Amino acid sequence: MMAEGLSGFLRTFTRGLRIVPRKGWKTLDAKRAKKGYVKGKGVKSVGRHTKYGGYTILAHKIPRYIVPDLKGFELKPYVARNFKPFYKA
């Protein structure tokens, strides 16, 4: 009976000393992966590499942003309708 309590105590005590996580690493980064691993930033390419080592930008790959016309728009960006100013200007 005493040995079971002692082994449970030791298991609980040494659990905090574990260096390697039980379920693997949370994220894969260059420090944890093999030698040639490069994660990148998730950016899509806007061109292609030439056979001479250059880079050509392709017009159909460049993102186009559509912005609506905001003339006469009452609200300002990121301001709530029920905003009360702290001071009078």
N, C-alpha and C positions, 0 to 999 in steps of 0.2 A: 504494500500500500504506500509506504514512504517512498519507494523507488519510483513509482508511477508519478507521484506528485513532483518529485525532483526532476524527472525527465521532462515533464510538461513545463516546468519552470525554465529549464535550460533551453528548450525549444523556443519558448516565448522570448527569452533573453537574447538568444543568438539571432533571432529573426531580424532585428534591427541592424545587425552587423553584415548583412548580405550585400555584396557589391554588385552582382549581376542581377537584374530584375527577373522575376519568375516568368513573365509573359513576353519577354523580348523587349527591345528598345521601342520607345514610343514613336520617334521619327527617325527616318534614315537620312543621315547627313554625311558629308565627306569624311568626317572623323570616324564614323562607324562602318563605312562601306569599303570596297576594294580600292585599289590604287587609282584607277582611271575614272572613278565616279564623279560626275559633275551634275548637280541637280538643276541648275538654271533658275530662272525667275518666273517661268510660265508665260513668257512673252512670245507671241507668234512672229514668224519671220515676215518681212515686208519685201523680200527679194530672193536672190539666189547667188551662189558662189560661181564665179567664172572659172574656166580651166587654167587661167593665168594667175589665180590667187586674189583676184579682185572681188568686188561685190556689186551686183546690179540691183537697183531698187525697181520693183515692178509696180506700176501705177494701180493696177487692179487689186493689189494686196494691201495698199495703204488704207487704214480705217477712215471712214467718213462719218462725222458726227452731225446729226441733224438737231439744230437748236430752234425751238419755236420763237416766233416774234413776241416779245414781251412789252411792246409799247402799250400803254394804258393799263398795265397790270397793277392791281392795287396792292397786293402783298409783296413784301421784300423776301428774299431767300432766307430760310432758316429763322423766321420770326413768327411767333404764334399770334393768332388773331386777338387773344385776350391779354396781350402784353401791356403792362403798366410801366411807364418810364420811372426811373428812380429819381430823376431831377428834371427841372424845366430848363430848356436851352434858351 
